[in-house]
Amino acid sequence: MGNKNAQVTLFVLLAIVVVFIIGSFFYFRQQVSMKIPLDIQKDYDFLNNCFENMVYESVYDIGQMGGYGVAQDGSIMGISVYINNTYQFMPSLQDVEGYLSDSIEQNIEFCLNLSKIRAAGEKKANCRILEQQINVELWVPIIIQEGETSYLFKDPKSLVIPVRMGDMYKSATKLFQGRKENPNYICLTCPLNIGEEYGFFVNSLEYEPGTLIYSIAQIEEINNKTYEWVFALK
């Protein structure tokens, strides 16, 4: 009886080993077959680099227009005016996140203008503006074709942009609120005080009597470019 049980146990162990070997064979064969050809990998790396550059371009553009995606009515040379004779308004941080997401979705279209690349679904960007950085989630499903071989890439991409847009927004809000509460008073020391509080270069330029253009600039350059938040108050 003991020998019979031992034989059954041996057969079970052998069956487990065989199943493991077969499973490993198919797994490693699949891994080899999934290896991306060099040419396609180069195209994919180019796309990722292009996507990142377009994200930075959108961040820069949004800052130049005071948080908007396009120039607003009554703007000065494309610079948004938060306060004038008829209204007092600046975009909410949630609105800015939406404008930034829309700008990124439009700009990354530039990266897809290659004959070997085609969209495989809807592209989408989702931005979260924090004090010290911007978190960006990108969904850009694409197919890259090389000869008879095509590869589908659909995994989301996460980017952390070290632009202090949240702190820039807070700084702009303080200047906006100060002027809103005292419309006939221009605080000459406020830009300096806010710059010292947040560690920014804050400058003001008189465009015309009673109208000031403000620039809130991050001291550290990124990719040899100064990122700033620009707006005007009348």
C-alpha positions as a printed Julia matrix, in Angstrom:
234×3 Matrix{Float64}:
   0.0     0.0     0.0
   2.84    2.33    0.88
   4.56    1.72   -2.44
   1.34    2.5    -4.31
   0.93    5.81   -2.47
   4.55    6.66   -3.17
   4.05    5.96   -6.88
   0.94    8.21   -6.98
   2.84   10.99   -5.24
   5.71   10.62   -7.71
   3.35   10.81  -10.7
   1.71   13.93   -9.25
   5.09   15.59   -8.78
   6.14   14.67  -12.31
   2.88   16.09  -13.69
   3.46   19.36  -11.82
   7.0    19.61  -13.18
   5.82   18.94  -16.75
   3.07   21.58  -16.48
   5.58   24.07  -15.08
   8.06   23.42  -17.91
   5.37   23.75  -20.6
   4.0    26.93  -19.02
   7.47   28.46  -18.77
   8.17   27.61  -22.41
   5.05   29.4   -23.65
   5.62   32.37  -21.31
   9.19   32.98  -22.44
   8.25   32.43  -26.09
   5.55   35.08  -25.65
   8.04   37.45  -24.04
  10.43   37.02  -26.95
   7.63   37.56  -29.47
   6.55   40.73  -27.63
   9.98   42.33  -27.92
   9.62   45.59  -29.83
  11.75   45.92  -32.99
  14.41   48.62  -32.79
  12.86   50.85  -35.49
   9.49   50.86  -33.77
  11.11   51.5   -30.4
  12.9    54.54  -31.86
   9.61   55.89  -33.19
   7.96   55.31  -29.82
  10.79   57.06  -27.96
  10.51   59.98  -30.38
   6.79   60.22  -29.69
   7.24   60.18  -25.93
   9.85   62.93  -26.17
   7.55   64.93  -28.46
   4.6    64.48  -26.08
   6.67   65.77  -23.17
   7.86   68.8   -25.17
   4.28   69.64  -26.14
   3.2    69.44  -22.5
   5.88   71.96  -21.57
   4.79   74.19  -24.46
   1.2    74.12  -23.21
   2.28   74.96  -19.66
   4.29   77.9   -20.99
   1.46   79.17  -23.2
  -1.13   78.95  -20.43
   1.1    80.97  -18.11
   1.66   83.65  -20.76
  -2.11   84.15  -21.01
  -2.8    84.27  -17.31
  -4.35   80.83  -17.09
  -6.47   80.9   -20.24
  -6.07   78.74  -23.33
  -6.82   81.51  -25.84
  -6.62   85.28  -25.75
  -9.67   86.79  -24.07
 -11.78   89.74  -25.19
 -10.17   92.94  -23.98
  -6.74   91.36  -23.67
  -3.57   93.4   -24.1
  -1.26   91.84  -26.7
  -2.74   88.45  -25.77
  -2.33   89.12  -22.03
  -5.48   88.49  -20.0
  -6.93   91.45  -18.13
  -8.45   90.39  -14.79
  -9.85   93.8   -13.85
 -11.07   96.59  -16.11
 -13.91   99.1   -16.11
 -16.63   96.52  -16.71
 -15.61   93.32  -14.88
 -13.43   91.82  -12.18
 -12.68   88.17  -12.85
  -9.85   85.65  -12.97
 -10.16   81.95  -13.86
 -10.51   79.39  -11.09
  -7.72   76.88  -10.63
 -10.06   74.15  -11.9
 -10.7    76.2   -15.04
  -6.95   76.57  -15.58
  -6.52   72.81  -15.27
  -9.2    72.37  -17.93
  -7.62   74.92  -20.27
  -4.23   73.28  -19.8
  -5.64   69.81  -20.53
  -7.34   71.1   -23.69
  -4.13   72.8   -24.85
  -2.11   69.61  -24.37
  -4.63   67.54  -26.32
  -4.41   70.0   -29.19
  -0.62   70.34  -29.15
   0.2    66.62  -29.08
  -1.61   66.3   -32.41
   1.58   67.78  -33.86
   3.47   64.66  -32.76
   1.18   62.32  -34.71
   1.86   63.77  -38.17
   3.88   60.77  -39.37
   2.65   58.34  -42.01
   3.71   55.31  -39.95
   1.71   56.45  -36.92
  -2.07   56.45  -36.59
  -4.44   57.05  -33.74
  -6.05   54.0   -32.13
  -8.58   55.81  -29.97
  -9.42   59.11  -28.34
  -6.5    61.07  -26.88
  -7.02   62.66  -23.49
  -5.04   64.72  -21.0
  -5.84   65.23  -17.34
  -3.91   67.86  -15.35
  -3.64   68.53  -11.63
  -1.97   71.8   -10.68
  -0.19   71.64   -7.33
   1.82   74.29   -5.53
   5.22   72.95   -6.56
   4.46   70.93   -9.69
   1.91   69.89  -12.29
   0.85   66.26  -12.59
  -0.19   65.24  -16.1
  -1.84   61.98  -17.15
  -1.84   61.33  -20.9
  -3.84   58.74  -22.81
  -2.72   58.6   -26.44
  -3.48   55.15  -27.94
  -1.49   54.79  -31.16
  -0.41   52.19  -33.68
   3.09   52.33  -35.17
   3.51   50.54  -38.49
   6.85   49.3   -39.8
   6.49   47.27  -42.98
   4.19   44.35  -42.25
   4.56   44.76  -38.49
   2.38   47.0   -36.35
   2.38   47.62  -32.62
  -0.37   49.06  -30.43
   0.63   51.34  -27.56
  -2.17   52.3   -25.22
  -0.71   52.55  -21.71
  -1.23   55.93  -20.0
   1.77   58.19  -19.48
   2.39   60.07  -16.26
   4.46   63.26  -16.28
   5.55   65.49  -13.41
   6.26   69.03  -14.6
   8.39   70.99  -12.07
   6.67   74.31  -12.74
   5.26   75.98   -9.6
   2.0    76.98  -11.23
  -0.04   76.52   -8.06
   2.11   79.03   -6.19
   2.04   81.37   -9.21
  -1.75   81.23   -9.12
  -1.8    82.06   -5.42
   0.52   85.02   -6.01
  -1.65   86.33   -8.85
  -4.76   85.92   -6.69
  -3.25   88.11   -3.96
  -2.49   90.88   -6.43
  -5.96   90.53   -7.96
  -7.76   90.62   -4.61
  -5.74   93.6    -3.42
  -6.67   95.65   -6.47
 -10.28   94.44   -6.37
 -10.69   95.59   -2.77
  -8.91   98.92   -3.42
  -9.57   99.78   -7.09
  -8.17  103.31   -6.81
  -4.98  102.25   -5.06
  -1.92  100.7    -6.7
   0.31   98.89   -4.21
   3.88   99.5    -5.33
   5.47   97.21   -2.73
   3.09   94.26   -3.19
   5.01   92.63   -6.09
   8.24   92.69   -4.06
   6.54   91.37   -0.93
   4.8    88.54   -2.78
   8.01   87.67   -4.63
   9.86   87.35   -1.32
   7.04   85.29    0.2
   6.93   82.73   -2.61
  10.47   82.95   -4.0
   9.49   84.39   -7.41
  10.59   87.29   -9.53
   7.48   89.5    -9.55
   7.6    92.5   -11.87
   5.06   95.11  -12.89
   5.05   97.28  -15.99
   2.79  100.27  -16.55
   1.17   99.74  -19.93
  -0.85  102.93  -19.7
  -1.94  105.14  -16.79
  -3.76  102.93  -14.29
  -3.02   99.69  -16.17
  -0.27   97.4   -14.91
   1.01   94.19  -16.48
   2.34   91.72  -13.92
   4.82   88.9   -14.46
   5.31   86.2   -11.79
   8.36   84.22  -12.86
   9.9    81.04  -11.49
  13.54   81.71  -10.67
  14.78   78.31  -11.85
  14.83   77.86  -15.61
  13.52   74.62  -17.1
  14.85   73.52  -20.48
  16.5    76.94  -20.83
  13.11   78.65  -20.55
  11.64   80.9   -17.86
   8.12   79.92  -16.85
   5.91   82.75  -15.7
   2.33   83.84  -15.08
   1.4    87.05  -16.89
  -1.76   89.13  -16.48
  -2.97   92.75  -16.34
  -5.02   94.82  -13.93
  -6.68   98.09  -14.96
